[in-house]
Amino acid sequence: MRELQIAIIGAGIAGLTAARALQLMGFRPVVFEQAEVLGEVGAGLTVTPNATHVLNALGLESVLEEIGMRPDRGGVKHWRTGELLVEISRGNEMREKYGAAYYQVHRADLHQALAAQVEECDPGAIRTAHSLTDFEQGKEGVRLKFAQGHTASADVMIGADGVRSRVRTQLFGAERPRFTGYVAYRGLVPFEALPDGVIEPTSCLSTGPHRSFTRYLVRGGRWVNFVGLTERQDWREEGWSIRADVQEMLEEYADWYPDVRTIIRSTPEHGLFKWALFDREPLPEWTRGAVTLIGDAAHPMLPFLGQGAAMGIEDGMVLARAFAAASSVSEALRRYEEARLQRANWVMLESRKTALNYHSGNDENFRPGRHVSAESLGLMSYNPAEIPI
Ligand SMILES: Cc1cc2nc3c(=O)[nH]c(=O)nc-3n(C[C@H](O)[C@H](O)[C@H](O)COP(=O)(O)OP(=O)(O)OC[C@H]3O[C@@H](n4cnc5c(N)ncnc54)[C@H](O)[C@@H]3O)c2cc1C
């Protein structure tokens, strides 16, 4: 089994986690990435203990301490008054309770750390400028074709190619990602640009009718990452992550308490992006022959539980463990899917329900329903490095 040629399509967080976990278990995977260079894509990500367990097992604990913020306190605030409705403790108790810490990081920092590990172990393991267009399965394994004219062959192929996965389309048909009706505004504001007292508590979600606003610190506390989730009937703009206008976002949050508006107003020029949120229906299976899916390719989800990347990280570790434990490709893929499908699909559906809970109500007396979070759903007590597979 250790001689297997494993091709991973996509060097996102899920693909790189799988690659690194497979390397640690003695395999030599190759990651094919469409981008010409691996770059600074994305903004903040929460890494909850269920994902931290994996990153720790990959040897990234000290890196997480360096690139991650461990917020001491979090809270939920009222959209109009700014009143603190719920207080959440996120400090050292998290580590004591779950055996792994809770971090808030910049996606680019985590991505870079994973990519560096993979390349250090096996220079050339990540092949950029390889955009998969097509593949064929036969007795000899999988034959891969790339837009740039290259071809490759593998015994097994892992589709980690994100919400618009080509691998998924070829395996299960051309069902298109669904525009969920949510548009996310994302930005990063220098901490020093904000007046004292605006960032209190350090991590905060504000919820209101048809909108929410989350902000937390990243990069040593030098930057405030924010995501404003709003509702829209349709998405007609070109692309799915485009530059946005500060004035437009301020209009969306016109009646909100001043701190939220101050943060939005402080976004540096060209630093605000709009991002239409797409998801898909849960799949009843992820595998056909020697090809399977992980991460957003398998289960793209709304960000209301902050679990999208975490689920891809969980997949990567469980997939690698399944290969290490199995004696054939089909057994490995079956064990992986059996261990993961139900949990990931459930979290997808819970993320949709949580959206309704956050954005419900339409008046000033708005109170969010019971505060549902990854923690209240029990997601954090799962250790992908140890669960039975
Ligand atoms: C507003 C927002 C906030 C979020 N916040 C959180 C959070 O707090 N915590 C959390 O855990 N998650 C969060 N997420 C979700 C998280 O960002 C995603 O779930 C996660 O990044 C998906 O990782 P992935 O590796 O599966 O896919 P991607 O990151 O999309 O990576 C896919 C990779 O595949 C490559 N690729 C695509 N097609 C091809 C092809 N044909 N050939 C070769 N390469 C290809 C792409 O270039 C890309 O590098 C959030 C998402 C949103 C929208």
The ligand as an ORCA input file, in Angstrom:
! r2SCAN-3c Opt
* xyz 0 1
  C     -17.260     33.824      4.742
  C     -16.672     32.484      5.084
  C     -16.133     32.297      6.351
  C     -15.606     31.057      6.698
  N     -15.122     30.876      7.963
  C     -14.681     29.662      8.330
  C     -14.225     29.413      9.648
  O     -14.234     30.306     10.492
  N     -13.764     28.162      9.975
  C     -13.765     27.153      9.045
  O     -13.360     26.034      9.403
  N     -14.172     27.362      7.780
  C     -14.634     28.578      7.386
  N     -15.046     28.793      6.117
  C     -14.995     27.706      5.118
  C     -13.622     27.438      4.538
  O     -13.038     28.615      4.023
  C     -13.727     26.397      3.418
  O     -14.620     25.399      3.813
  C     -12.367     25.752      3.176
  O     -11.392     26.724      2.905
  C     -12.443     24.783      2.002
  O     -11.193     24.153      1.831
  P     -10.958     23.162      0.619
  O      -9.514     22.832      0.633
  O     -11.945     22.055      0.632
  O     -11.321     24.004     -0.678
  P     -10.620     25.344     -1.283
  O     -10.013     26.180     -0.227
  O     -11.655     25.953     -2.165
  O      -9.452     24.749     -2.148
  C      -9.650     24.096     -3.378
  C      -8.343     24.162     -4.160
  O      -8.511     23.406     -5.368
  C      -8.003     24.140     -6.455
  N      -8.710     23.686     -7.650
  C     -10.004     23.886     -7.974
  N     -10.303     23.289     -9.143
  C      -9.155     22.685     -9.575
  C      -8.829     21.903    -10.732
  N      -9.729     21.642    -11.692
  N      -7.556     21.425    -10.853
  C      -6.626     21.702     -9.887
  N      -6.881     22.455     -8.784
  C      -8.135     22.924     -8.629
  C      -8.277     25.598     -6.081
  O      -7.467     26.504     -6.799
  C      -7.980     25.577     -4.590
  O      -6.624     25.814     -4.318
  C     -15.599     30.001      5.740
  C     -16.108     30.181      4.449
  C     -16.665     31.417      4.131
  C     -17.263     31.570      2.761
*
